[in-house]
């Protein structure tokens, strides 16, 4: 395809082709390539770079499961959930859709019938309060308006998002929906829904086990990992109310009630003698809102679980199990500011779980790989706590009042900007680094090719989005958060991801050329990637620990 001499130059300078890249007097960046090939290759690289950067931002909001599938067409917002399509003109942001999806999942006929019969279902109380809240904050007028979240809003959105996640990754069990419709079983079923959503996002298939009354002990549901194939039998229990005053979690009355609840749940679940048991225990302490309070509860609970591990069933020690302890404060206090939620993981008789005990770094990494299903599950739980605002992963800080994403400068853009002499030039952006309320742009003058650096002001929304989601919002795919220095598994995962696309030939060369790795030659590509990541992780970990020991502590003389 030939470019006409008077056509705009495909490089984006704004000049005619004959006076830019088509000028024979100008040096060419790619002399061996025809202009059309240069244009296509450059454009392909820009598209791939922008996609990878946008995907990083999306994953910070939606996790690593299936993305939200949605498009706009002819004024309609279209959303795909699994194999089902929904559409409306009234969904500006994702929570708008979630309200609709919740009502659709539970059934409009059920909702109307229950309201006509004055059902005491908690959902109707929350919806009434949410409508009043929206009216008081000027919401519902076709504009995107932000307001501080409160417990009853969190109750609605978390239930809706959990049902969406299950439906999008698998299918909502009919028995679960029946229990959610019944006021008597709604709150226990709600908690099961939150747990099932975490499994769904982590890549598990969810199957209800208690489908009918039998004489055999069964779990609430079974979760099969699509990665490892391992099946976990899951119990999810929520404490309905506290007799002791929860104003002081250090009171003796509270500690005694707390200990009875945790021990009883572990004992009752262990009596079922499940295979690969995984227990979820929800405390629902209505006054728990801070991280420091949660740490107090976590320490107390950990001691109770360690003591409960000495219990016996029919004269035998209770079976090994993973135990997740959570506190979704909004479930017990629907008027609590925000949506405070906490969780931690403990084990019973699982000696190779790599936390909470001294362990060699190689053994820790081996155990980490062995129990990846559990780590993914906990990461998915954390993801499910952050309800996305936008359909496409656009940071909410970059939305206009009508819900439209506001474009920010991207790597590869050509912008008008003053050079060092104050003259306005067509500046091609090659690199971006945000610094608070401005960003430093590296690029070149499209007319002269001269490279320089300029300061670029950011809006308040752009600055907040960059601080929260990194410079990936500017199309920078290699922008990343700082690795956690006290977490070797974080570094290990980062290294593994870096070697994911390494070819067998490249791996073989790495092993041949490194004397410390040569003894591992002959491993399969997957095993080689793991070994490389482990060796580099161990080297990094030993260096970081040695540096800490050598560094003077606060108050010590150098």
Secondary structure as UniProt FT lines:
FT   TURN            5..6
FT   TURN            10..11
FT   HELIX           17..19
FT   TURN            20..22
FT   TURN            24..25
FT   TURN            29..32
FT   HELIX           35..62
FT   TURN            63..64
FT   STRAND          69..73
FT   TURN            74..75
FT   STRAND          76..81
FT   TURN            82..83
FT   STRAND          84..88
FT   HELIX           94..106
FT   HELIX           108..116
FT   TURN            117..118
FT   HELIX           122..136
FT   TURN            137..138
FT   HELIX           151..169
FT   HELIX           174..181
FT   TURN            183..185
FT   HELIX           186..201
FT   TURN            202..203
FT   STRAND          204..208
FT   STRAND          221..225
FT   TURN            226..228
FT   STRAND          231..238
FT   TURN            249..250
FT   HELIX           252..271
FT   TURN            275..276
FT   STRAND          277..282
FT   TURN            286..287
FT   HELIX           291..308
FT   TURN            309..310
FT   STRAND          312..313
FT   TURN            314..315
FT   STRAND          316..317
FT   STRAND          321..328
FT   HELIX           329..332
FT   TURN            334..335
FT   STRAND          341..348
FT   TURN            351..352
FT   HELIX           361..370
FT   HELIX           372..385
FT   HELIX           396..398
FT   TURN            401..402
FT   TURN            411..412
FT   STRAND          414..418
FT   TURN            420..421
FT   STRAND          424..435
FT   TURN            436..437
FT   STRAND          438..445
FT   TURN            446..448
FT   STRAND          451..457
FT   HELIX           460..469
FT   HELIX           471..474
FT   TURN            477..478
FT   TURN            485..486
FT   HELIX           488..498
FT   TURN            499..501
FT   HELIX           504..513
FT   TURN            515..517
FT   HELIX           518..520
FT   TURN            521..522
FT   HELIX           525..550
FT   TURN            554..555
//
